[in-house]
């Protein structure tokens, strides 16, 4: 458990730092427009590569990428937790009910099977693009509505496969001898669940939660490469536009997708959010690995 706590601390620590700096102390993203020589003359303008004055470099908008990434990290982690937590809660309710009802699950298989074969990123793109990509006449909905819609679609995409996983895991527990014996003392399904099923499923629930975090991060990252940014893509249709597509909500995947076009001229602006995303994924996977080891020991 010690390793899990260390990984969990490393995962949430940057978000806590970001919340303290940006939300509690109302800090702003640091900017550097120009570099000056010893005589005070301008020698270059942004973007600037990583240096001791700007660890992750400065983008073409003069924003320090370290501050951009720190700001986006807290937003991304919050989004992932909301989506994973709601998805898991609904999946536990539905999956547990189906497991206790002992139904064949033919209808469930018919509904959920496509989600095992059709990539969730493609489904997300189909459902989200009409709402999140700004049309010529501008957005018809507010940013809050788009963010809520974005979250709802991702939750709906996560639920089917998670329900199946929880249903099957719960059925394995219900098939054990001690559960059969427990029914002789109390036929209440609620009692059986909280007294016997829940204690044996908590580790599995946490593993599923971490996998939902990971999968959600994968999906929004894939969408960002197609310029479908979380909360909406602000599109400039004018002939004189320098930036055609930019995010309205600066979380990590949107920053990565936005700066993808700068890969050849300012590579650091793309790799800074990418490294933060990889950092999150690695910690999630390491926690899953430790929990699976613990689960095997418990068996």
Backbone as a ProteinNet text record, in pm:
[ID]
protein_1_A
[PRIMARY]
XXXXXXXXXXXXXXXXXXXXXXXXXXXXXXXXXXXXXXXXXXXXXXXXXXXXXXXXXXXXXXXXXXXXXXXXXXXXXXXXXXXXXXXXXXXXXXXXXXXXXXXXXXXXXXXXXXXXXXXXXXXXXXXXXXXXXXXXXXXXXXXXXXXXXXXXXXXXXXXXXXXXXXXXXXXXXXXXXXXXXXXXXXXXXXXXXXXXXXXXXXXXXXXXXXXXXXXXXXXXXXXXXXXXXXXXXXXXXXXXXXXXXXXXXXXXXXXXXXXXXXXXXXXXXXXXXXXXXXXXXXXXXXXXXXXXXXXXXXX
[TERTIARY]
81.9	0	85.1	208.2	294.3	322.8	351.4	379.5	258	139.2	16.8	-2.6	20.7	7.5	110	229.7	333.8	291.5	245.1	201.2	81.5	-11.3	-129.7	-89.9	4.8	53.8	120.1	201.8	268.6	167.6	55.4	-46.3	-120.9	-155.9	-239.6	-157.8	-28.8	52.8	57.4	85.3	84.8	-50.6	-159.5	-293.1	-312.3	-263.6	-275	-194.9	-73.2	10.5	-59.7	-120.2	-192.5	-312.4	-386.7	-503.2	-459.5	-352.9	-303.6	-260	-185.5	-131.2	-238.5	-318.4	-411.9	-546.9	-594.9	-728.8	-731.2	-635.1	-633.3	-562.2	-442.8	-366.6	-391.2	-482.4	-517.7	-395.8	-303.7	-184	-216	-130.2	-146.9	-32.6	-57.6	46.9	155.1	278.9	389.8	412.1	444.9	465.5	603.4	660.5	784.2	770.3	760.6	740.5	870.9	975.5	1102.3	1219.9	1331.5	1458.2	1547.5	1619.2	1703	1848.8	1937.8	2080.4	2120.2	2250.3	2299.8	2279.6	2261.5	2239.6	2091.7	2004.5	1861.1	1797.9	1870.5	1816.6	1747	1637.2	1563.1	1645.4	1664.5	1740.7	1652.2	1537.2	1443.4	1307	1207.4	1071.7	1026.1	917.6	868.1	827.4	836.4	860.8	1008.8	1034.4	1170.4	1183.4	1294.5	1315.2	1338.1	1331.6	1356	1491.4	1493	1615.4	1600.4	1701.8	1692	1590.3	1555.3	1453.5	1312.8	1301.9	1173.2	1195.2	1169.2	1205.7	1146.2	1018	950.9	939	1008.5	1004.4	884.9	876.3	770.2	706.9	573.6	506.5	497.9	437.6	430.7	341.1	257.8	172.7	240.6	369	453.7	423.4	345.5	313.3	417.6	458.6	551.7	479.4	532.5	466.3	458.4	552.2	547.2	419.8	385.1	263	138.4	145.1	32.7	3.5	109.5	94.4	42	93.9	48.3	-99.4	-139.7	-280.8	-368.5	-322.9	-400	-406.4	-303	-297	-413.3	-436.4	-543.3	-680.2	-697.6	-824.8	-846.2	-740.5	-750.2	-781.9	-711.4	-734.5	-876.2	-926	-1063.5	-1164	-1143.7	-1232.8	-1231.6	-1112.6	-1099.9	-1169	-1151	-1211.2	-1363.6	-1417.4	-1563.3	-1620.1	-1561.2	-1611.2	-1596.8	-1480.2	-1456.2	-1544.5	-1562.1	-1640.1	-1788	-1843.5	-1984.4	-2005.1	-1914.5	-1924.4	-1919.3	-1826.3	-1811.2	-1933.6	-1983.7	-2100.6	-2221.7	-2249.3	-2363.5	-2342.4	-2219.8	-2189	-2202.2	-2163.4	-2178.1	-2325.2	-2407.6	-2551.6	-2613.8	-2586.7	-2647.2	-2588.8	-2455.8	-2389.7	-2423.4	-2429.3	-2463.5	-2607.9	-2698	-2839	-2852.9	-2784.4	-2792.1	-2732.1	-2624.2	-2560.2	-2651.8	-2717.3	-2806.1	-2935	-2980	-3105	-3088.5	-2960.4	-2927.5	-2996.6	-3000.8	-3058.5	-2953.6	-2999.2	-2908.1	-2814.5	-2863.4	-2779.7	-2770.5	-2866	-2864.2	-2879.5	-2974.5	-2996	-2873.3	-2815.7	-2696	-2581.1	-2563	-2456.8	-2480.5	-2606.5	-2639.6	-2608.8	-2631.4	-2608.3	-2460.1	-2389.8	-2251.2	-2146.2	-2176.1	-2076.6	-2014.1	-2094	-2031.2	-1924.2	-1937.9	-1841.7	-1707.4	-1705	-1579.3	-1502	-1569.6	-1507	-1491.2	-1583.2	-1572.6	-1491.7	-1381.1	-1301.1	-1385.2	-1371.5	-1450.2	-1415.2	-1292.6	-1251.5	-1329.5	-1357.4	-1434.9	-1578	-1637.1	-1773.2	-1779.6	-1679.5	-1675.2	-1666.1	-1585.3	-1571	-1704.7	-1774.1	-1902.3	-2004.8	-2011	-2111.4	-2074	-1944.5	-1901.5	-1871.2	-1825.9	-1786.7	-1897.2	-2023	-2127.5	-2150.8	-2117.7	-2143.3	-2019.3	-1901.9	-1779.8	-1701.5	-1718.4	-1642.8	-1725.4	-1670.9	-1746.3	-1781.7	-1910.1	-1950.5	-1924	-1953.7	-1926	-1998.5	-2118.9	-2199.4	-2176.5	-2078.9	-2048.4	-2123.3	-2083.7	-2147.2	-2291.5	-2378.2	-2517.3	-2538.4	-2445.3	-2457.4	-2344.1	-2365.8	-2264	-2151.8	-2039.2	-1924.9	-1962.8	-2044	-2086.2	-2168.4	-2255.7	-2337.9	-2251.7	-2152.7	-2064.4	-1980.5	-1930.6	-1850.8	-1936.6	-2059.2	-2150.1	-2184.3	-2210	-2240.4	-2120.7	-2003	-1878.4	-1863.2	-1885.7	-1874.1	-1978.6	-2102.5	-2210.8	-2183.6	-2135.7	-2107.1	-1995.7	-1891	-1780.9	-1826.4	-1913.4	-1968.1	-2048.6	-2134.1	-2216.6	-2132.2	-2018.8	-1930.3	-1856.7	-1833.6	-1761.3	-1849.3	-1977.3	-2065.4	-2082.5	-2112.6	-2145	-2039.6	-1915.7	-1810.5	-1783.3	-1797	-1774.4	-1883.5	-2007.4	-2118.7	-2092.7	-2049.2	-2021	-1911.3	-1805.1	-1693	-1736.2	-1814.3	-1859.9	-1960	-2047.6	-2145.5	-2074	-1976.3	-1905.3	-1823.6	-1760.6	-1682	-1772.6	-1888.3	-1983.4	-2039.8	-2067	-2119.3	-2019	-1890.6	-1787.2	-1792.9	-1807.7	-1818	-1944.5	-2056	-2183.7	-2183.4	-2097	-2089.2	-2006.4	-1941.9	-1858.7	-1945	-1889.7	-1965.6	-2009.4	-1924.7	-1960.7	-2081.3	-2103.6	-2221.1	-2346.7	-2338.4	-2451.2	-2487.3	-2386.2	-2410	-2469.1	-2424.1	-2472.3	-2621.1	-2672.1	-2815.3	-2902.4	-2846.7	-2925.3	-2945.5	-2853.3	-2865.3	-2942.9	-2925.5	-2996.1	-3022.2	-3150.1	-3183.1	-3182	-3154.1	-3154.9	-3037	-3066.5	-2960.6	-2875.2	-2939.4	-2865.3	-2763.5	-2806.1	-2715.1	-2600.8	-2635.4	-2533.2	-2431	-2481	-2388.9	-2292.1	-2345.2	-2258.3	-2175.2	-2224.9	-2152	-2048.2	-2078.1	-1991.3	-1933.6	-2016.2	-1969.5	-1879.5	-1924.6	-1848.4	-1705	-1683	-1544.1	-1455.5	-1514.7	-1436.8	-1421.4	-1491.7	-1488.3	-1418.9	-1383.8	-1327.5	-1199.3	-1111.4	-986.8	-1017.3	-1111.8	-1151.6	-1213.1	-1293.5	-1354.4	-1247.2	-1146	-1040.8	-959.3	-936.7	-866.7	-947.2	-1077.3	-1164.1	-1165.3	-1168.5	-1166.4	-1040.7	-926.4	-799.8	-798.5	-854.7	-861	-955.3	-1060.5	-1151.4	-1080.8	-1000.5	-920	-829.5	-761.8	-666.6	-738.4	-850.2	-922.2	-980.3	-1030.8	-1084.2	-975.2	-858.7	-745.6	-702.8	-705.5	-673.2	-772	-900	-1003.5	-991.6	-981	-974.8	-844.4	-738.5	-612.4	-626.2	-692.3	-717	-801.3	-905.1	-992.2	-915	-820.7	-743.9	-661.1	-612.3	-536.4	-624.3	-754.8	-850.3	-912.3	-850.3	-893.3	-1033.9	-1072.4	-1195.8	-1152.6	-1143.2	-1090.6	-1201.8	-1163.3	-1260.6	-1329.1	-1461	-1537.1	-1561.5	-1494.7	-1518.3	-1391.5	-1400.7	-1289.9	-1328.6	-1255.7	-1279.7	-1215.2	-1297	-1248.1	-1255.8	-1145.1	-1141.6	-1152.4	-1253.8	-1279.2	-1228.7	-1171	-1123.5	-997.6	-975.7	-858.1	-728	-739.2	-619.6	-588.4	-656.4	-638.2	-501.5	-426.6	-298.1	-319.8	-416.5	-450.5	-593.2	-609.4	-742.3	-825.1	-766.2	-839.4	-765.7	-835.2	-774.9	-877.2	-830.3	-922.6	-981.9	-1101.7	-1164.5	-1143.4	-1095.5	-1074.1	-934.5	-837	-696.2	-651.8	-715.5	-665.4	-555.5	-489.5	-366.4	-382.9	-484.8	-500.2	-527.4	-604.5	-631.9	-505.4	-422.3	-294.5	-205.5	-204.7	-122.9	-171.7	-302.4	-357.4	-339.6	-352.4	-337.4	-195.3	-98	42.9	102.6	21.4	72.8	125.8	60.7	104.5	238.4	278.6	405.6	521.4	496.5	596	727.3	721.7	843.7	912.7	839.5	899.7	922.4	841.9	857.4	816.9	898.5	864.8	832	891.7	873.4	729	657	519.2	426.7	464.3	387.7	431.3	561.2	611.7	585.2	570.3	544.5	412.2	297.5	173.3	175.1	245.1	254.4	323.4	433.2	504.6	418.3	336.3	247.1	141.5	90	-8.9	54.1	174.4	244.9	273.6	310	334.9	211	94.2	-30.7	-59.2	-41.7	-70.3	20.5	147.8	242.4	205.1	169.8	132.4	4	-91.3	-215.6	-186.3	-103	-69.7	8.9	97.8	174.7	84.1	-15.7	-111.5	-194.7	-238.1	-314.7	-231.4	-105.1	-17.2	-3	15.9	29.1	-100.7	-214	-343.5	-371.4	-331.5	-351	-263.1	-142.7	-57	-122.6	-180	-247.6	-369	-439.1	-558.4	-520.8	-409.8	-364.6	-326.7	-264.9	-226.1	-349.7	-452.3	-577.7	-647.6	-634	-694.7	-629.3
-122	0	126.7	114.5	231.8	289.2	200.3	246	315.4	260.2	318.1	460.2	481.1	615	711.9	660.8	745.7	786.3	688.7	717.7	813.1	792	878	1021.3	1033.7	1167.1	1237	1161.7	1218.6	1260	1186.8	1218.4	1346.9	1364.8	1481	1603.2	1584.1	1696.8	1813.7	1791.8	1905.1	1976.5	1900.2	1961.2	2049.7	2004	2083	2211.9	2200.7	2320.1	2418	2365	2449.3	2517.5	2444.2	2502	2612.8	2588.3	2690.5	2816.2	2798.3	2913.7	2988.4	2915.4	2980.8	3014.6	2929	2948.2	3018	2984.9	3046.7	3181.3	3186.6	3311.3	3391.2	3341.8	3411.3	3443	3347.9	3366.7	3363.6	3421.6	3426	3352.2	3312.4	3249.1	3352.1	3319.2	3411.5	3431.9	3554.1	3588.2	3649.6	3618.8	3682.3	3712	3841.5	3880.7	3888.9	3942.5	3964.9	3925.4	3895.7	3876.5	3996.7	4040.1	4159.7	4124.5	4199.4	4180.5	4267.7	4269.3	4343.5	4494.3	4544.6	4688.4	4725.3	4624	4650.8	4649.4	4603.1	4596.4	4462	4464.7	4342.3	4255.7	4128.7	4038.4	3931.5	3903.5	3806.9	3816.7	3765.4	3761.6	3616.5	3594.5	3459	3394	3259.4	3162.6	3144.2	3100.8	3074.6	2929.2	2864	2724.9	2714.9	2595.7	2578.8	2633.9	2697.3	2754.9	2762	2814.2	2823.3	2928.3	3019.5	3120.4	3070.9	2973.4	2914.6	2766.2	2685.3	2543.9	2468.3	2492.7	2424.9	2513.5	2626.8	2716.4	2810.6	2893	2993	2973.8	2981.3	2960	3089	3082.2	3197.9	3308.5	3275.4	3377	3439.2	3406.4	3459.7	3398.8	3290.4	3224.7	3119.3	3117	3014.9	2881.3	2779.9	2650.8	2580.4	2607.1	2545.9	2588.4	2715.8	2767.4	2716.4	2709.1	2658.2	2512.5	2432.7	2291.4	2274.3	2353.8	2346.1	2382.4	2484.1	2525.4	2417.2	2362.4	2260.1	2128.3	2098.6	1971.6	1961.5	2067.7	2062.7	2048.8	2114.8	2106.1	1965.7	1909.8	1775.9	1671.5	1676	1576.8	1588	1709.7	1729.7	1668.4	1693.1	1637.1	1484.6	1426.4	1280.9	1220.5	1283.3	1231.2	1236.9	1347.3	1359.9	1251.3	1237.1	1138.9	997	964.2	828.1	796.7	893.4	869.7	848.6	932.7	918	788.4	758.8	635.8	513	512.5	398	381.7	492.3	485.8	427.8	478.5	427.6	282.5	248.9	111.1	14.4	57.5	-27.3	-54.5	49.9	33.7	-62.6	-38.8	-122.1	-263.2	-273.6	-403.6	-490.9	-431.1	-507.1	-555.6	-470.2	-509.6	-628.2	-621.8	-730.5	-860	-847.2	-965.8	-1032.9	-953.6	-1008.8	-1063.6	-1002.4	-1047.6	-1179.2	-1217.5	-1344.7	-1361.9	-1254	-1262.5	-1309	-1357	-1412.9	-1308	-1185.9	-1077.7	-1071.8	-1134.4	-1133.8	-991.9	-917.9	-779.4	-693.9	-716.2	-640.4	-665.3	-790.8	-823.5	-757.1	-753.7	-691.3	-542	-479.3	-334.6	-302.8	-382.8	-350.2	-404.5	-510.4	-571.1	-472.8	-383.4	-287.5	-200.3	-173.8	-86.9	-156.8	-288.5	-362	-364.4	-335.9	-347.7	-212.7	-120.1	12.6	102.6	159.9	247.9	360.9	381.2	484.8	624.5	642	773.3	810	710.3	735.1	772.1	698.4	729.2	869	902	1034.2	1144.2	1120.1	1217.9	1239.6	1129.1	1138.1	1217.9	1193.2	1259.3	1403.8	1429.9	1559	1665.6	1624.8	1724.5	1823.5	1779.7	1876.7	1984.5	1954.2	2048.5	2128.4	2063.2	2126.9	2205.2	2175.8	2246.9	2367.1	2485.7	2608.8	2622.9	2641.1	2661.3	2804.7	2831.6	2962.8	3075.5	3047.4	3149.6	3155.3	3081.9	3082.7	2973.8	2954.2	2852.8	2890.9	2790.4	2812.1	2793.4	2723.6	2697	2764.2	2785.5	2846.3	2747.2	2797.3	2711.4	2610.1	2652.2	2561.2	2444.9	2473.4	2368.5	2271.2	2324.3	2237.7	2147.8	2203.4	2124.3	2014.3	2049.8	1951	1841.7	1880.7	1783.3	1692.5	1751.2	1676	1570	1608.9	1516.7	1405.9	1442.2	1343.8	1238.4	1281.1	1186.4	1089.8	1141.7	1055.3	956.9	1001.4	911.3	799.1	835.5	736	634	678.4	586.1	492.2	535.2	454.2	350.3	379.2	294.8	152.3	129.8	-7.2	-112.8	-88	-187.1	-201.7	-93.1	-97.8	-178.2	-165.1	-243	-392.7	-432.1	-573.6	-624.3	-545.6	-586.2	-601.8	-506.7	-512.7	-626.7	-646	-755.6	-890.3	-912.9	-1040	-1059.2	-952.4	-961.3	-988.8	-924.8	-944.9	-1086.3	-1138.6	-1275.6	-1378.4	-1351.8	-1442.3	-1445.5	-1328.1	-1319.9	-1390	-1365	-1425.2	-1576.7	-1629.6	-1773.3	-1846.3	-1774	-1836.3	-1896.5	-1996.2	-2071.3	-1985.4	-1890.8	-1812	-1720.8	-1684.7	-1605.5	-1691.6	-1814.2	-1907.7	-1929.5	-1943.1	-1961	-1834.9	-1718.8	-1592.3	-1573	-1626.8	-1613.7	-1685.2	-1786.6	-1857.9	-1774.5	-1680.9	-1593.8	-1466.5	-1415.2	-1293.3	-1297.3	-1306.2	-1310.6	-1173.6	-1069.5	-933.5	-912.6	-874.7	-850.7	-730.2	-630.4	-511.6	-549.2	-632.8	-677.7	-760.5	-850.2	-935	-849.7	-748.1	-663.7	-588.2	-514.3	-428.7	-508.3	-625.7	-704.8	-795.9	-848	-950	-913.8	-854.4	-823.1	-699.8	-591.8	-466.5	-484.6	-550.7	-566.5	-643.5	-734	-813	-745.7	-635	-566.4	-430.8	-382.6	-246.9	-230.8	-330.8	-323.6	-322.5	-406.9	-413	-281.7	-220.4	-91.1	15.6	15.6	116.3	93.3	-34.2	-66	-16.3	-41.3	3.7	156.5	221.9	368.6	423.3	365.1	410.2	384.8	271.5	242.1	337.7	380.4	479.4	614.1	650.9	773.5	765.6	652.9	631.8	637.2	564.9	558	693.1	767.1	900.7	993.4	984.8	1067.3	1031.2	902.6	857.8	917.7	912.3	958.7	1108.4	1188.6	1334	1374.3	1293.6	1319.9	1289.7	1178.7	1145.3	1253.9	1298.9	1402.5	1531.9	1562.1	1686.4	1687.6	1570.6	1564	1594.3	1569.7	1602.5	1741.1	1819.5	1956.6	1962.9	1856.8	1859	1873.2	1998.4	2026.9	2018	1982.4	1969.1	2103.9	2103.8	2226.5	2309.1	2276.3	2349.3	2394	2402.2	2449.5	2583.2	2686.6	2821	2830	2849.3	2845.9	2985.1	3025.4	3152.6	3122.7	3179.7	3150	3260.9	3364.8	3475	3439.5	3503.9	3475.8	3523.5	3617.8	3673	3607.6	3499.7	3433.8	3367.3	3400.1	3333.9	3198.4	3195.1	3071.7	3035.2	2920.6	2882.4	2816.4	2723.7	2648.8	2656.9	2696	2701.9	2660.9	2607.2	2560.8	2677	2653.6	2752.8	2714.4	2591.8	2540.4	2479	2545.9	2506.4	2389.1	2272	2153.9	2088.1	1986.4	1933.8	1879.7	1799	1739.8	1847.2	1949.5	2059.6	2138.6	2160	2228.6	2148.5	2016.9	1930.8	1936	1923	1928.4	2064.1	2168.6	2305.2	2332.2	2283.1	2308.3	2204.6	2109.1	2008.2	2071.8	2179.1	2247.9	2318.3	2339.9	2407.7	2309.7	2183.4	2079.3	2103.9	2161.5	2182	2314.5	2410.3	2542.6	2572.2	2508.3	2527.2	2396.8	2293.4	2158.8	2150.4	2236.8	2229.7	2260.5	2339.5	2372.8	2251.7	2155.7	2031.2	1929	1916.6	1813	1843	1968.4	2001.5	1940.1	1966.6	1899.4	1748.9	1704.6	1561.2	1489.1	1545.4	1484.1	1479.1	1582.7	1584.4	1474.9	1453.4	1347.6	1210.1	1189.9	1062.5	1038.7	1145	1138	1086.2	1140.2	1096.3	949.4	912.8	775.8	674.6	706.6	615.7	591.6	697.8	684.6	602.8	625	546.2	398.5	368.6	230	163.5	238.5	182.3	152.2	237.6	210.2	86.6	73.3	-45.8	-171.8	-165.8	-282.2	-322.2	-223.9	-253	-308.8	-255.4	-303.9	-445.4	-477	-612.6	-712.6	-670.6	-755.1	-782.5	-677	-690.6	-782.3	-769.5	-852	-999.8	-1031.2	-1170	-1225.9	-1142.1	-1185.2	-1214.4	-1130.4	-1148.1	-1278.6	-1320.9	-1446.9	-1566.8
0	0	0	54.4	62.4	-75.5	-172.8	-308.6	-369.6	-342.8	-398.3	-346.3	-217.4	-159.4	-219	-245	-305.6	-447.3	-526.4	-663	-662.6	-570.1	-560.9	-525.3	-433.8	-395.4	-513.5	-588	-705.2	-812.2	-820.7	-920	-887.1	-761	-724.1	-682.8	-653.5	-606.2	-704	-835.5	-928.7	-934.5	-921.2	-922	-799.8	-683.6	-560.3	-572.3	-627.5	-647.9	-741.4	-849.5	-944.1	-880.9	-798.3	-730.1	-635.3	-560.2	-465.5	-540.6	-649	-721.7	-800.6	-878.4	-969.5	-905.4	-815.8	-761.5	-625.6	-540.3	-406.9	-409.4	-472.3	-477.4	-605.8	-691.5	-816.4	-902.5	-908.7	-990.3	-1139.2	-1217.5	-1363.9	-1432.5	-1555	-1635	-1665.7	-1635.4	-1657.8	-1807	-1843.7	-1985.1	-2006.8	-2122	-2165.7	-2314.3	-2347.5	-2486.8	-2564.9	-2497.7	-2567.7	-2479.6	-2544	-2474.6	-2503.1	-2401.1	-2413.4	-2386.5	-2447.7	-2419.6	-2302.2	-2270.3	-2154.1	-2166.5	-2290.3	-2311.9	-2316.6	-2297.9	-2297.9	-2435.2	-2535.6	-2671.8	-2694.1	-2769.2	-2798.9	-2894.5	-2856.5	-2942.3	-3007.6	-2949.2	-3010	-2942.5	-3012.1	-2957.9	-2944.8	-2870.7	-2847.3	-2980.1	-2988.5	-2880.7	-2847.1	-2722.6	-2677.2	-2633	-2662.9	-2620.5	-2469.7	-2414.7	-2270.6	-2228.7	-2112.5	-2057.1	-1906.3	-1838.7	-1693.2	-1650.3	-1740.2	-1709.1	-1742.5	-1830.9	-1868.7	-1891.2	-1787.1	-1787	-1905.4	-1935.2	-2046.6	-2170.1	-2170.4	-2284.8	-2282.3	-2385.6	-2400.2	-2536.9	-2542.3	-2671.1	-2751.9	-2869.8	-2959.1	-2905.3	-2805.2	-2741.2	-2620	-2600.5	-2492.2	-2356.1	-2351.6	-2224.8	-2190	-2063	-2016.4	-2010.6	-2075.8	-2084.4	-1948.9	-1859.7	-1726.1	-1653.5	-1666	-1602.2	-1675.2	-1806.8	-1885.1	-1848.1	-1837.1	-1804.2	-1661.5	-1568.6	-1429.4	-1418.6	-1492.6	-1494	-1557	-1669.3	-1738.5	-1663.6	-1586.2	-1512	-1413.8	-1337.6	-1236.9	-1302.7	-1417.8	-1489.5	-1546	-1603.4	-1662.4	-1556.7	-1444.5	-1339.5	-1284	-1270.4	-1222.2	-1319.5	-1448.7	-1552.1	-1546	-1538.8	-1536.5	-1415.1	-1298.7	-1175.4	-1183	-1233	-1244	-1335.2	-1453.1	-1551.3	-1498.1	-1442.3	-1392.5	-1272.3	-1183.2	-1061.7	-1093.6	-1179.8	-1217.6	-1295.4	-1388.7	-1468	-1378.4	-1284.3	-1194.5	-1104.9	-1050.6	-961.7	-1034.2	-1154.1	-1231.3	-1272.2	-1308.4	-1349.4	-1232.5	-1112.6	-993.6	-966.1	-974.1	-949	-1050.3	-1178.8	-1284.2	-1283	-1277.9	-1282.1	-1162.8	-1043.8	-923.2	-929.3	-973.7	-987.6	-1083.7	-1196.5	-1295.1	-1240.4	-1161.7	-1104.4	-1001.6	-918	-816.1	-877.4	-987.5	-1050.1	-1125.8	-1152.7	-1218.2	-1354.1	-1428.3	-1562.3	-1662.8	-1775.2	-1875	-1934.5	-1944.4	-1995.6	-2146	-2215.2	-2362.1	-2416.4	-2357.8	-2401.2	-2370.4	-2252.5	-2213.3	-2311	-2349.6	-2445.1	-2579.9	-2622.4	-2751.3	-2749.8	-2634	-2622	-2606.9	-2528.7	-2493.7	-2589.8	-2663.8	-2753	-2852.2	-2914.3	-3007.6	-2942.8	-2812.7	-2744	-2722	-2736.1	-2722.7	-2854.7	-2964.6	-3096.9	-3168.5	-3143.2	-3204.4	-3111.8	-3156.4	-3069.8	-3012.5	-2881.8	-2813.9	-2864.5	-2909.3	-2960.7	-3087	-3170.9	-3293.1	-3258.4	-3163.7	-3120	-3058	-2978.2	-2915.6	-3021.3	-3123.4	-3231.8	-3304.3	-3333.5	-3404.9	-3324.9	-3193.7	-3110.7	-3073.5	-3058.6	-3004.4	-3109.6	-3227	-3326.5	-3362.4	-3384	-3420.6	-3314.9	-3189.2	-3079.9	-3042.7	-3045.2	-2994.1	-3098.5	-3226.3	-3330.4	-3376.6	-3354.9	-3382	-3530.3	-3561.6	-3701.7	-3746.7	-3870.2	-3928.4	-3855.1	-3808.1	-3740	-3589.8	-3541.1	-3398.2	-3322.1	-3197	-3112.9	-3081.2	-3080.5	-3043.2	-2893.3	-2827.5	-2684	-2607.5	-2478.6	-2393.3	-2365.1	-2314.7	-2282.4	-2174.4	-2076.7	-1969.7	-2026.2	-2119.2	-2182	-2260.7	-2331.8	-2410.6	-2320.6	-2211.3	-2116.7	-2054.3	-2015	-1956.5	-2057.2	-2181.9	-2287.1	-2312.2	-2314.2	-2333.5	-2225.4	-2101.6	-1988.2	-1997.8	-2031.9	-2039.9	-2147	-2263.7	-2371.5	-2330.5	-2268.8	-2226.2	-2118.5	-2029	-1926.4	-1991.7	-2087.2	-2156.4	-2232	-2285.4	-2356.7	-2261.2	-2138.8	-2041.2	-1973.4	-1960	-1878.5	-1931.9	-2060.6	-2106.1	-2073.1	-2111	-2085.2	-1935.2	-1859.9	-1715.5	-1646.6	-1693	-1637.7	-1653.5	-1772.3	-1798.2	-1705.4	-1689.6	-1604.7	-1459.8	-1409.6	-1270.3	-1250.5	-1346.6	-1338.3	-1328.8	-1414.6	-1415.3	-1286.4	-1238.3	-1114.9	-994.7	-992.7	-882.5	-885	-1003.3	-1015.8	-963.5	-983.1	-930.6	-778.5	-716.6	-569.9	-521.6	-589.3	-548.6	-563.7	-646.2	-666.6	-561.7	-471.8	-369.2	-258.3	-189.9	-90.5	28	69.4	187.2	160.9	33.3	-0.7	10.1	-37.5	-27.9	118.4	203.6	347	409.3	361.6	417.6	393.4	282.4	251.2	354.2	419	520.5	646.4	672.3	788.9	757.2	636.3	596.9	447.5	408.4	265.7	198.5	275.9	221.1	126.8	3.2	-95.1	-57.1	2.2	46.5	153.1	248.4	354.2	296.2	206.1	142.7	68.8	-1.5	-80.3	10.3	107.9	189.8	290.7	329.4	428.4	364.6	245	186.9	49.3	-36.3	-171.7	-171.3	-110	-109.1	-58.2	57.7	105.5	7.2	-69.5	-164.5	-301	-320.3	-449.8	-445.9	-326.4	-316.4	-398.2	-392.2	-470.7	-619.9	-660.1	-801.3	-845.6	-759	-792.2	-815	-730.4	-744.7	-871.6	-905.4	-1030.5	-1149.6	-1147.3	-1256.3	-1263.6	-1147.5	-1143.6	-1210.6	-1179.6	-1239.9	-1390.2	-1432.2	-1575.3	-1647.9	-1580.5	-1639	-1654	-1554.3	-1564.9	-1686.9	-1699.5	-1809.1	-1943.8	-1955.5	-2082.4	-2122.4	-2025.4	-2054.4	-2105.1	-2042.1	-2085.2	-2227.7	-2260.4	-2396.1	-2496.7	-2464.8	-2557.8	-2583.2	-2477.6	-2498.9	-2567.3	-2548.4	-2618.2	-2767.2	-2799.7	-2940.1	-3007.2	-2939.1	-2995.3	-3020.8	-2932.3	-2946.5	-3073.8	-3117.2	-3241.2	-3362.4	-3347.8	-3453.8	-3433.5	-3342.8	-3313.8	-3253.5	-3184.3	-3107.1	-2961.7	-2917.3	-2784.4	-2679.8	-2558.5	-2450.8	-2425.4	-2428.7	-2405.1	-2529.3	-2638.9	-2763.3	-2833.4	-2965.4	-3049.1	-3109	-3069.8	-3122.9	-3260.5	-3364.4	-3502.6	-3564.4	-3626.7	-3699	-3848.9	-3913.7	-4054.7	-4148.5	-4093.1	-4175.9	-4252.9	-4363.7	-4447.1	-4382.3	-4288.4	-4224.9	-4090.1	-4058.8	-3928.9	-3920.5	-3816.3	-3792.7	-3725.5	-3632.4	-3561.7	-3600.3	-3664.2	-3713.4	-3603.9	-3529.9	-3427.4	-3293.9	-3191.3	-3058.7	-2952.4	-2839.5	-2735.6	-2656.4	-2604.1	-2515.7	-2369.2	-2346.5	-2210.9	-2206.6	-2142.7	-2156.7	-2069.9	-2088.2	-2016.3	-2099.5	-2044.7	-2103.6	-2245	-2269.9	-2402.6	-2507.8	-2468.5	-2561	-2591.3	-2489.9	-2511.4	-2605.5	-2587.2	-2672.8	-2817.8	-2838.1	-2972.8	-3038	-2958.2	-3008.3	-3056.5	-2980.1	-3012.7	-3107.6	-3152.4	-3244.1	-3373.2	-3417.3	-3539.4	-3521.8	-3396.1	-3367.9	-3353	-3381.7	-3356.4	-3430.3	-3548.6	-3628.1	-3598.2	-3542	-3517.5	-3369.6	-3282.9	-3138.2	-3069.3	-3087.8	-3042.9	-2895.1	-2813.3	-2668.6	-2625.9	-2708	-2672.1	-2684.2	-2769.1	-2782.8	-2678.8	-2656.6	-2567.6	-2419.8	-2382.7	-2242	-2193.7	-2260.3	-2216.8	-2240.7	-2347.1	-2373.9	-2259.1	-2208.1	-2097	-1971.5	-1950.7	-1834.4	-1846.1	-1967.1	-1990.3	-1969.3	-2022	-2003.5	-1855.5	-1784.6	-1639.6	-1566.9	-1600.7	-1539	-1571.8	-1698	-1741.2	-1671.2	-1659.3	-1594.5	-1448.8	-1377.8	-1236.7	-1221.3	-1311	-1307	-1329.3	-1428.4	-1459.1	-1346.4	-1281.8	-1170.7	-1051.8	-1027.4	-919.9	-950.9	-1077.1	-1117.7	-1096.9	-1134.3	-1118.8	-972.1	-883.8	-741.1	-682.5	-726.5	-677.5	-724.9	-847.6	-898.5	-823.3	-785.6	-702.4	-567.3	-509.7	-379.2	-390.4	-503	-525.3	-534	-597.5	-608.9	-472.3	-390	-253.5	-169.4	-184.1	-109.5	-146	-271.9	-314.3	-247.5
[MASK]
+++++++++++++++++++++++++++++++++++++++++++++++++++++++++++++++++++++++++++++++++++++++++++++++++++++++++++++++++++++++++++++++++++++++++++++++++++++++++++++++++++++++++++++++++++++++++++++++++++++++++++++++++++++++++++++++++++++++++++++++++++++++++++++++++++++++++++++++++++++++++++++++++++++++++++

